[in-house]
Amino acid sequence: MSIENPENSPLSFSQDWCAKDLELINHIEVFQHKPAILKKVENRLIKLKEAMVEELTACALQLPPGTD
């Protein structure tokens, strides 16, 4: 039995799968795709950091003296 890509045919819509089966599959997929997931999270955090730096730089004149 092969597991199809959930984007092509969502397993949650199949009546042959019980909730426990879906939970186990999703749990395993998280670990199989962990490096890719962590890379996406890292990229999003880097973008957030850059946006925060830009925003703080723009309003630096409004901050009290001695504020880092």
PDB file of N, CA, C and O in Angstrom:
ATOM      1  N   MET A   1       0.850  -1.184   0.000  1.00  0.00           N
ATOM      2  CA  MET A   1       0.000   0.000   0.000  1.00  0.00           C
ATOM      3  C   MET A   1       0.888   1.236   0.000  1.00  0.00           C
ATOM      4  O   MET A   1       1.769   1.359   0.850  1.00  0.00           O
ATOM      5  N   SER A   2       0.678   2.128  -0.911  1.00  0.00           N
ATOM      6  CA  SER A   2       1.461   3.353  -0.955  1.00  0.00           C
ATOM      7  C   SER A   2       0.616   4.513  -0.466  1.00  0.00           C
ATOM      8  O   SER A   2      -0.602   4.541  -0.643  1.00  0.00           O
ATOM      9  N   ILE A   3       1.286   5.461   0.147  1.00  0.00           N
ATOM     10  CA  ILE A   3       0.602   6.650   0.645  1.00  0.00           C
ATOM     11  C   ILE A   3       0.759   7.736  -0.403  1.00  0.00           C
ATOM     12  O   ILE A   3       1.879   8.087  -0.775  1.00  0.00           O
ATOM     13  N   GLU A   4      -0.350   8.268  -0.877  1.00  0.00           N
ATOM     14  CA  GLU A   4      -0.312   9.301  -1.901  1.00  0.00           C
ATOM     15  C   GLU A   4      -0.053  10.650  -1.259  1.00  0.00           C
ATOM     16  O   GLU A   4      -0.258  10.837  -0.060  1.00  0.00           O
ATOM     17  N   ASN A   5       0.395  11.570  -2.065  1.00  0.00           N
ATOM     18  CA  ASN A   5       0.620  12.928  -1.612  1.00  0.00           C
ATOM     19  C   ASN A   5      -0.706  13.528  -1.163  1.00  0.00           C
ATOM     20  O   ASN A   5      -1.674  13.495  -1.923  1.00  0.00           O
ATOM     21  N   PRO A   6      -0.781  14.083   0.064  1.00  0.00           N
ATOM     22  CA  PRO A   6      -2.043  14.631   0.548  1.00  0.00           C
ATOM     23  C   PRO A   6      -2.562  15.795  -0.284  1.00  0.00           C
ATOM     24  O   PRO A   6      -3.754  16.102  -0.245  1.00  0.00           O
ATOM     25  N   GLU A   7      -1.669  16.453  -1.045  1.00  0.00           N
ATOM     26  CA  GLU A   7      -2.124  17.548  -1.892  1.00  0.00           C
ATOM     27  C   GLU A   7      -2.946  17.029  -3.062  1.00  0.00           C
ATOM     28  O   GLU A   7      -3.852  17.711  -3.541  1.00  0.00           O
ATOM     29  N   ASN A   8      -2.630  15.816  -3.525  1.00  0.00           N
ATOM     30  CA  ASN A   8      -3.335  15.252  -4.674  1.00  0.00           C
ATOM     31  C   ASN A   8      -4.650  14.599  -4.282  1.00  0.00           C
ATOM     32  O   ASN A   8      -5.650  14.752  -4.984  1.00  0.00           O
ATOM     33  N   SER A   9      -4.663  13.880  -3.181  1.00  0.00           N
ATOM     34  CA  SER A   9      -5.893  13.244  -2.720  1.00  0.00           C
ATOM     35  C   SER A   9      -5.859  13.161  -1.196  1.00  0.00           C
ATOM     36  O   SER A   9      -5.246  12.249  -0.641  1.00  0.00           O
ATOM     37  N   PRO A  10      -6.501  14.091  -0.525  1.00  0.00           N
ATOM     38  CA  PRO A  10      -6.436  14.144   0.933  1.00  0.00           C
ATOM     39  C   PRO A  10      -6.915  12.846   1.577  1.00  0.00           C
ATOM     40  O   PRO A  10      -8.001  12.354   1.270  1.00  0.00           O
ATOM     41  N   LEU A  11      -6.104  12.303   2.460  1.00  0.00           N
ATOM     42  CA  LEU A  11      -6.453  11.070   3.150  1.00  0.00           C
ATOM     43  C   LEU A  11      -7.645  11.268   4.074  1.00  0.00           C
ATOM     44  O   LEU A  11      -8.385  10.321   4.342  1.00  0.00           O
ATOM     45  N   SER A  12      -7.837  12.478   4.561  1.00  0.00           N
ATOM     46  CA  SER A  12      -8.920  12.727   5.512  1.00  0.00           C
ATOM     47  C   SER A  12     -10.295  12.541   4.876  1.00  0.00           C
ATOM     48  O   SER A  12     -11.284  12.364   5.587  1.00  0.00           O
ATOM     49  N   PHE A  13     -10.369  12.579   3.551  1.00  0.00           N
ATOM     50  CA  PHE A  13     -11.660  12.411   2.893  1.00  0.00           C
ATOM     51  C   PHE A  13     -11.972  10.948   2.589  1.00  0.00           C
ATOM     52  O   PHE A  13     -13.077  10.630   2.149  1.00  0.00           O
ATOM     53  N   SER A  14     -11.013  10.060   2.817  1.00  0.00           N
ATOM     54  CA  SER A  14     -11.220   8.643   2.550  1.00  0.00           C
ATOM     55  C   SER A  14     -11.918   7.988   3.728  1.00  0.00           C
ATOM     56  O   SER A  14     -11.527   8.189   4.878  1.00  0.00           O
ATOM     57  N   GLN A  15     -12.946   7.208   3.444  1.00  0.00           N
ATOM     58  CA  GLN A  15     -13.683   6.531   4.506  1.00  0.00           C
ATOM     59  C   GLN A  15     -12.927   5.312   5.005  1.00  0.00           C
ATOM     60  O   GLN A  15     -13.277   4.755   6.046  1.00  0.00           O
ATOM     61  N   ASP A  16     -11.887   4.883   4.275  1.00  0.00           N
ATOM     62  CA  ASP A  16     -11.111   3.711   4.666  1.00  0.00           C
ATOM     63  C   ASP A  16     -10.116   4.021   5.783  1.00  0.00           C
ATOM     64  O   ASP A  16      -9.578   3.104   6.404  1.00  0.00           O
ATOM     65  N   TRP A  17      -9.871   5.288   6.040  1.00  0.00           N
ATOM     66  CA  TRP A  17      -8.894   5.684   7.043  1.00  0.00           C
ATOM     67  C   TRP A  17      -9.608   6.113   8.319  1.00  0.00           C
ATOM     68  O   TRP A  17     -10.543   6.912   8.276  1.00  0.00           O
ATOM     69  N   CYS A  18      -9.164   5.578   9.456  1.00  0.00           N
ATOM     70  CA  CYS A  18      -9.729   6.021  10.733  1.00  0.00           C
ATOM     71  C   CYS A  18      -8.881   7.184  11.250  1.00  0.00           C
ATOM     72  O   CYS A  18      -7.791   7.441  10.740  1.00  0.00           O
ATOM     73  N   ALA A  19      -9.379   7.869  12.243  1.00  0.00           N
ATOM     74  CA  ALA A  19      -8.683   9.032  12.789  1.00  0.00           C
ATOM     75  C   ALA A  19      -7.304   8.650  13.324  1.00  0.00           C
ATOM     76  O   ALA A  19      -6.348   9.410  13.171  1.00  0.00           O
ATOM     77  N   LYS A  20      -7.196   7.480  13.947  1.00  0.00           N
ATOM     78  CA  LYS A  20      -5.907   7.040  14.500  1.00  0.00           C
ATOM     79  C   LYS A  20      -4.894   6.803  13.382  1.00  0.00           C
ATOM     80  O   LYS A  20      -3.723   7.156  13.521  1.00  0.00           O
ATOM     81  N   ASP A  21      -5.342   6.205  12.268  1.00  0.00           N
ATOM     82  CA  ASP A  21      -4.448   5.995  11.123  1.00  0.00           C
ATOM     83  C   ASP A  21      -3.913   7.327  10.611  1.00  0.00           C
ATOM     84  O   ASP A  21      -2.715   7.468  10.367  1.00  0.00           O
ATOM     85  N   LEU A  22      -4.792   8.289  10.452  1.00  0.00           N
ATOM     86  CA  LEU A  22      -4.386   9.605   9.954  1.00  0.00           C
ATOM     87  C   LEU A  22      -3.425  10.281  10.917  1.00  0.00           C
ATOM     88  O   LEU A  22      -2.456  10.916  10.500  1.00  0.00           O
ATOM     89  N   GLU A  23      -3.701  10.142  12.209  1.00  0.00           N
ATOM     90  CA  GLU A  23      -2.830  10.746  13.218  1.00  0.00           C
ATOM     91  C   GLU A  23      -1.422  10.146  13.143  1.00  0.00           C
ATOM     92  O   GLU A  23      -0.431  10.874  13.207  1.00  0.00           O
ATOM     93  N   LEU A  24      -1.337   8.828  13.009  1.00  0.00           N
ATOM     94  CA  LEU A  24      -0.032   8.166  12.923  1.00  0.00           C
ATOM     95  C   LEU A  24       0.713   8.558  11.653  1.00  0.00           C
ATOM     96  O   LEU A  24       1.920   8.800  11.687  1.00  0.00           O
ATOM     97  N   ILE A  25       0.000   8.620  10.539  1.00  0.00           N
ATOM     98  CA  ILE A  25       0.632   9.008   9.272  1.00  0.00           C
ATOM     99  C   ILE A  25       1.161  10.430   9.368  1.00  0.00           C
ATOM    100  O   ILE A  25       2.293  10.697   8.966  1.00  0.00           O
ATOM    101  N   ASN A  26       0.359  11.339   9.891  1.00  0.00           N
ATOM    102  CA  ASN A  26       0.794  12.728  10.026  1.00  0.00           C
ATOM    103  C   ASN A  26       1.996  12.829  10.957  1.00  0.00           C
ATOM    104  O   ASN A  26       2.918  13.603  10.701  1.00  0.00           O
ATOM    105  N   HIS A  27       1.989  12.047  12.041  1.00  0.00           N
ATOM    106  CA  HIS A  27       3.102  12.058  12.995  1.00  0.00           C
ATOM    107  C   HIS A  27       4.388  11.595  12.308  1.00  0.00           C
ATOM    108  O   HIS A  27       5.441  12.207  12.485  1.00  0.00           O
ATOM    109  N   ILE A  28       4.306  10.529  11.535  1.00  0.00           N
ATOM    110  CA  ILE A  28       5.477  10.001  10.831  1.00  0.00           C
ATOM    111  C   ILE A  28       5.949  10.989   9.770  1.00  0.00           C
ATOM    112  O   ILE A  28       7.152  11.197   9.616  1.00  0.00           O
ATOM    113  N   GLU A  29       5.025  11.597   9.040  1.00  0.00           N
ATOM    114  CA  GLU A  29       5.392  12.542   7.986  1.00  0.00           C
ATOM    115  C   GLU A  29       6.128  13.747   8.557  1.00  0.00           C
ATOM    116  O   GLU A  29       7.029  14.285   7.913  1.00  0.00           O
ATOM    117  N   VAL A  30       5.751  14.176   9.761  1.00  0.00           N
ATOM    118  CA  VAL A  30       6.447  15.304  10.385  1.00  0.00           C
ATOM    119  C   VAL A  30       7.922  14.967  10.566  1.00  0.00           C
ATOM    120  O   VAL A  30       8.788  15.797  10.289  1.00  0.00           O
ATOM    121  N   PHE A  31       8.212  13.752  11.031  1.00  0.00           N
ATOM    122  CA  PHE A  31       9.601  13.368  11.239  1.00  0.00           C
ATOM    123  C   PHE A  31      10.331  13.125   9.923  1.00  0.00           C
ATOM    124  O   PHE A  31      11.531  13.385   9.831  1.00  0.00           O
ATOM    125  N   GLN A  32       9.634  12.635   8.908  1.00  0.00           N
ATOM    126  CA  GLN A  32      10.271  12.424   7.608  1.00  0.00           C
ATOM    127  C   GLN A  32      10.631  13.751   6.958  1.00  0.00           C
ATOM    128  O   GLN A  32      11.644  13.857   6.267  1.00  0.00           O
ATOM    129  N   HIS A  33       9.807  14.752   7.180  1.00  0.00           N
ATOM    130  CA  HIS A  33      10.014  16.055   6.545  1.00  0.00           C
ATOM    131  C   HIS A  33      10.591  17.082   7.512  1.00  0.00           C
ATOM    132  O   HIS A  33      10.579  18.277   7.218  1.00  0.00           O
ATOM    133  N   LYS A  34      11.090  16.640   8.651  1.00  0.00           N
ATOM    134  CA  LYS A  34      11.586  17.551   9.682  1.00  0.00           C
ATOM    135  C   LYS A  34      12.642  18.527   9.163  1.00  0.00           C
ATOM    136  O   LYS A  34      12.530  19.719   9.446  1.00  0.00           O
ATOM    137  N   PRO A  35      13.664  18.086   8.418  1.00  0.00           N
ATOM    138  CA  PRO A  35      14.662  19.050   7.937  1.00  0.00           C
ATOM    139  C   PRO A  35      14.050  20.154   7.072  1.00  0.00           C
ATOM    140  O   PRO A  35      14.424  21.319   7.206  1.00  0.00           O
ATOM    141  N   ALA A  36      13.134  19.807   6.204  1.00  0.00           N
ATOM    142  CA  ALA A  36      12.500  20.812   5.343  1.00  0.00           C
ATOM    143  C   ALA A  36      11.631  21.754   6.162  1.00  0.00           C
ATOM    144  O   ALA A  36      11.603  22.958   5.910  1.00  0.00           O
ATOM    145  N   ILE A  37      10.921  21.204   7.145  1.00  0.00           N
ATOM    146  CA  ILE A  37      10.068  22.028   8.006  1.00  0.00           C
ATOM    147  C   ILE A  37      10.930  23.000   8.803  1.00  0.00           C
ATOM    148  O   ILE A  37      10.605  24.183   8.898  1.00  0.00           O
ATOM    149  N   LEU A  38      12.024  22.509   9.376  1.00  0.00           N
ATOM    150  CA  LEU A  38      12.907  23.372  10.157  1.00  0.00           C
ATOM    151  C   LEU A  38      13.534  24.458   9.291  1.00  0.00           C
ATOM    152  O   LEU A  38      13.713  25.587   9.750  1.00  0.00           O
ATOM    153  N   LYS A  39      13.869  24.133   8.046  1.00  0.00           N
ATOM    154  CA  LYS A  39      14.448  25.134   7.146  1.00  0.00           C
ATOM    155  C   LYS A  39      13.429  26.233   6.848  1.00  0.00           C
ATOM    156  O   LYS A  39      13.782  27.411   6.809  1.00  0.00           O
ATOM    157  N   LYS A  40      12.159  25.849   6.636  1.00  0.00           N
ATOM    158  CA  LYS A  40      11.115  26.846   6.399  1.00  0.00           C
ATOM    159  C   LYS A  40      10.940  27.734   7.618  1.00  0.00           C
ATOM    160  O   LYS A  40      10.809  28.951   7.494  1.00  0.00           O
ATOM    161  N   VAL A  41      10.938  27.124   8.797  1.00  0.00           N
ATOM    162  CA  VAL A  41      10.792  27.895  10.037  1.00  0.00           C
ATOM    163  C   VAL A  41      11.966  28.852  10.191  1.00  0.00           C
ATOM    164  O   VAL A  41      11.783  30.018  10.540  1.00  0.00           O
ATOM    165  N   GLU A  42      13.169  28.357   9.930  1.00  0.00           N
ATOM    166  CA  GLU A  42      14.359  29.199  10.038  1.00  0.00           C
ATOM    167  C   GLU A  42      14.271  30.388   9.084  1.00  0.00           C
ATOM    168  O   GLU A  42      14.573  31.517   9.472  1.00  0.00           O
ATOM    169  N   ASN A  43      13.863  30.144   7.843  1.00  0.00           N
ATOM    170  CA  ASN A  43      13.739  31.228   6.865  1.00  0.00           C
ATOM    171  C   ASN A  43      12.700  32.250   7.295  1.00  0.00           C
ATOM    172  O   ASN A  43      12.904  33.453   7.134  1.00  0.00           O
ATOM    173  N   ARG A  44      11.582  31.774   7.844  1.00  0.00           N
ATOM    174  CA  ARG A  44      10.545  32.704   8.303  1.00  0.00           C
ATOM    175  C   ARG A  44      11.035  33.537   9.478  1.00  0.00           C
ATOM    176  O   ARG A  44      10.733  34.727   9.559  1.00  0.00           O
ATOM    177  N   LEU A  45      11.793  32.926  10.392  1.00  0.00           N
ATOM    178  CA  LEU A  45      12.331  33.672  11.529  1.00  0.00           C
ATOM    179  C   LEU A  45      13.366  34.700  11.077  1.00  0.00           C
ATOM    180  O   LEU A  45      13.429  35.798  11.628  1.00  0.00           O
ATOM    181  N   ILE A  46      14.169  34.355  10.088  1.00  0.00           N
ATOM    182  CA  ILE A  46      15.147  35.306   9.555  1.00  0.00           C
ATOM    183  C   ILE A  46      14.431  36.498   8.929  1.00  0.00           C
ATOM    184  O   ILE A  46      14.830  37.644   9.140  1.00  0.00           O
ATOM    185  N   LYS A  47      13.373  36.232   8.159  1.00  0.00           N
ATOM    186  CA  LYS A  47      12.605  37.320   7.546  1.00  0.00           C
ATOM    187  C   LYS A  47      11.948  38.189   8.614  1.00  0.00           C
ATOM    188  O   LYS A  47      11.905  39.412   8.480  1.00  0.00           O
ATOM    189  N   LEU A  48      11.438  37.566   9.671  1.00  0.00           N
ATOM    190  CA  LEU A  48      10.828  38.315  10.767  1.00  0.00           C
ATOM    191  C   LEU A  48      11.870  39.195  11.445  1.00  0.00           C
ATOM    192  O   LEU A  48      11.601  40.359  11.740  1.00  0.00           O
ATOM    193  N   LYS A  49      13.057  38.647  11.693  1.00  0.00           N
ATOM    194  CA  LYS A  49      14.138  39.418  12.312  1.00  0.00           C
ATOM    195  C   LYS A  49      14.510  40.618  11.450  1.00  0.00           C
ATOM    196  O   LYS A  49      14.683  41.725  11.959  1.00  0.00           O
ATOM    197  N   GLU A  50      14.632  40.393  10.140  1.00  0.00           N
ATOM    198  CA  GLU A  50      14.977  41.484   9.229  1.00  0.00           C
ATOM    199  C   GLU A  50      13.902  42.563   9.225  1.00  0.00           C
ATOM    200  O   GLU A  50      14.216  43.753   9.202  1.00  0.00           O
ATOM    201  N   ALA A  51      12.639  42.156   9.248  1.00  0.00           N
ATOM    202  CA  ALA A  51      11.540  43.123   9.271  1.00  0.00           C
ATOM    203  C   ALA A  51      11.554  43.923  10.569  1.00  0.00           C
ATOM    204  O   ALA A  51      11.299  45.127  10.565  1.00  0.00           O
ATOM    205  N   MET A  52      11.852  43.251  11.678  1.00  0.00           N
ATOM    206  CA  MET A  52      11.910  43.947  12.967  1.00  0.00           C
ATOM    207  C   MET A  52      13.068  44.940  12.999  1.00  0.00           C
ATOM    208  O   MET A  52      12.925  46.045  13.522  1.00  0.00           O
ATOM    209  N   VAL A  53      14.215  44.550  12.439  1.00  0.00           N
ATOM    210  CA  VAL A  53      15.368  45.450  12.388  1.00  0.00           C
ATOM    211  C   VAL A  53      15.029  46.685  11.564  1.00  0.00           C
ATOM    212  O   VAL A  53      15.339  47.806  11.966  1.00  0.00           O
ATOM    213  N   GLU A  54      14.393  46.483  10.411  1.00  0.00           N
ATOM    214  CA  GLU A  54      14.001  47.615   9.564  1.00  0.00           C
ATOM    215  C   GLU A  54      13.036  48.541  10.293  1.00  0.00           C
ATOM    216  O   GLU A  54      13.182  49.763  10.248  1.00  0.00           O
ATOM    217  N   GLU A  55      12.051  47.952  10.966  1.00  0.00           N
ATOM    218  CA  GLU A  55      11.059  48.766  11.666  1.00  0.00           C
ATOM    219  C   GLU A  55      11.691  49.536  12.816  1.00  0.00           C
ATOM    220  O   GLU A  55      11.395  50.715  13.011  1.00  0.00           O
ATOM    221  N   LEU A  56      12.555  48.881  13.574  1.00  0.00           N
ATOM    222  CA  LEU A  56      13.201  49.559  14.694  1.00  0.00           C
ATOM    223  C   LEU A  56      14.181  50.619  14.218  1.00  0.00           C
ATOM    224  O   LEU A  56      14.341  51.653  14.866  1.00  0.00           O
ATOM    225  N   THR A  57      14.835  50.373  13.097  1.00  0.00           N
ATOM    226  CA  THR A  57      15.745  51.365  12.537  1.00  0.00           C
ATOM    227  C   THR A  57      14.966  52.598  12.100  1.00  0.00           C
ATOM    228  O   THR A  57      15.422  53.726  12.290  1.00  0.00           O
ATOM    229  N   ALA A  58      13.808  52.387  11.524  1.00  0.00           N
ATOM    230  CA  ALA A  58      12.985  53.505  11.050  1.00  0.00           C
ATOM    231  C   ALA A  58      12.462  54.352  12.204  1.00  0.00           C
ATOM    232  O   ALA A  58      12.303  55.564  12.060  1.00  0.00           O
ATOM    233  N   CYS A  59      12.196  53.728  13.339  1.00  0.00           N
ATOM    234  CA  CYS A  59      11.638  54.496  14.458  1.00  0.00           C
ATOM    235  C   CYS A  59      12.685  54.752  15.540  1.00  0.00           C
ATOM    236  O   CYS A  59      12.325  55.108  16.662  1.00  0.00           O
ATOM    237  N   ALA A  60      13.974  54.579  15.231  1.00  0.00           N
ATOM    238  CA  ALA A  60      15.039  54.739  16.224  1.00  0.00           C
ATOM    239  C   ALA A  60      15.076  56.146  16.803  1.00  0.00           C
ATOM    240  O   ALA A  60      15.432  56.322  17.968  1.00  0.00           O
ATOM    241  N   LEU A  61      14.720  57.130  16.025  1.00  0.00           N
ATOM    242  CA  LEU A  61      14.735  58.505  16.521  1.00  0.00           C
ATOM    243  C   LEU A  61      13.670  58.729  17.585  1.00  0.00           C
ATOM    244  O   LEU A  61      13.796  59.643  18.399  1.00  0.00           O
ATOM    245  N   GLN A  62      12.633  57.914  17.589  1.00  0.00           N
ATOM    246  CA  GLN A  62      11.547  58.076  18.544  1.00  0.00           C
ATOM    247  C   GLN A  62      11.810  57.340  19.853  1.00  0.00           C
ATOM    248  O   GLN A  62      11.080  57.533  20.825  1.00  0.00           O
ATOM    249  N   LEU A  63      12.840  56.501  19.894  1.00  0.00           N
ATOM    250  CA  LEU A  63      13.127  55.727  21.092  1.00  0.00           C
ATOM    251  C   LEU A  63      13.916  56.571  22.090  1.00  0.00           C
ATOM    252  O   LEU A  63      14.678  57.451  21.692  1.00  0.00           O
ATOM    253  N   PRO A  64      13.737  56.307  23.386  1.00  0.00           N
ATOM    254  CA  PRO A  64      14.475  57.065  24.404  1.00  0.00           C
ATOM    255  C   PRO A  64      15.977  56.774  24.333  1.00  0.00           C
ATOM    256  O   PRO A  64      16.380  55.703  23.880  1.00  0.00           O
ATOM    257  N   PRO A  65      16.799  57.720  24.775  1.00  0.00           N
ATOM    258  CA  PRO A  65      18.257  57.519  24.758  1.00  0.00           C
ATOM    259  C   PRO A  65      18.649  56.292  25.582  1.00  0.00           C
ATOM    260  O   PRO A  65      18.035  56.008  26.610  1.00  0.00           O
ATOM    261  N   GLY A  66      19.660  55.576  25.134  1.00  0.00           N
ATOM    262  CA  GLY A  66      20.140  54.404  25.855  1.00  0.00           C
ATOM    263  C   GLY A  66      19.376  53.133  25.559  1.00  0.00           C
ATOM    264  O   GLY A  66      19.680  52.082  26.122  1.00  0.00           O
ATOM    265  N   THR A  67      18.386  53.213  24.681  1.00  0.00           N
ATOM    266  CA  THR A  67      17.623  52.022  24.321  1.00  0.00           C
ATOM    267  C   THR A  67      18.380  51.267  23.244  1.00  0.00           C
ATOM    268  O   THR A  67      18.753  51.840  22.220  1.00  0.00           O
ATOM    269  N   ASP A  68      18.605  49.984  23.475  1.00  0.00           N
ATOM    270  CA  ASP A  68      19.318  49.174  22.476  1.00  0.00           C
ATOM    271  C   ASP A  68      18.353  48.613  21.481  1.00  0.00           C
ATOM    272  O   ASP A  68      18.759  47.904  20.560  1.00  0.00           O
TER     273      ASP A  68
END
